Amino acid sequence: MTNHKIVYKPIAPEVVELAQQHGNQRECVLEILTELDGRGHLSTETITDTARALGIPEQQAYGMATFYSMLSLQPR
């Protein structure tokens, strides 16, 4: 059996800041994604960082990002 260490990249500072502004509340995921989307688009990394910052599954954040048509995964 091999031991593999999982090493995560640090969460982007802008995501950490927004999460803190919203009290790190899971319920604020849509507000945070909307604010980040307003800066251009939502990258996979941004969605992952948002999920990690709020302690929610990545699938939940990605599901919200793809469900709401007001959010874009493509650069505008």
N, C-alpha and C positions, 0 to 999 in steps of 0.2 A: 504494500500500500504506500502510495506517495502522498506527501503532504504538500499541497499547493496553497500558497498564500494569496488571498484575494486582496488586491490593492486598488482602491478607488482613487480617481483623480479628485482633487478638491472641488467643491461646488463653486460655481462661478460667483464672484462677489456680488454682482447685480442681483442674482437670484436670492442669495442669502439676505441681502438688504431688503428686498421686497417681502420675503417671508417674515422677517423680523418686523417690518412695518405693519404686517397683518397679524402679528402676534403668533406666528408659526401655527396658525389654525388650519387644520385640514380642510375646513369648510370654505376656505378662501382660495382654493386652487384655481377656480375659474377666473377670479379677479386678478390673480397673479399672472396666469397665462395670458389674459387679455392685455395686461400692461406690458408684458414682454413682447407680445405680438405687435403692439403698437410701435415697437422699435425696429420693425422690419418683417420678421416672420419667426415662426417657432422651429428651431432646429431640434433634431432628436436629442442632442446633448442638453439643450435648454429644458426640454420636457423631462428628461431623466433627472437633471439637477433639481427641478421644481419638486418632483416626487420625493427625492432624497431629502430635500430641505424640510418638507412637510411630513415626512415619515409615512407616505402612502405608497402603495404598489405602483410601479412604473406603468403598468397596464391601465390603471385607473386614470392617471394623468394623460396618457396617450389617447385613451378612449375619449376623454373630454376634448382634447385638442382636435381630434378628427371628427367628432360628432357635431360640434358647433361650427356652422358655415362662416361665422364672423372671424374665426381663427384660420390662419394660413400656415401651412408647412412649406410653402414655396415663397421665395423672395418676390417682393412686389416692386 
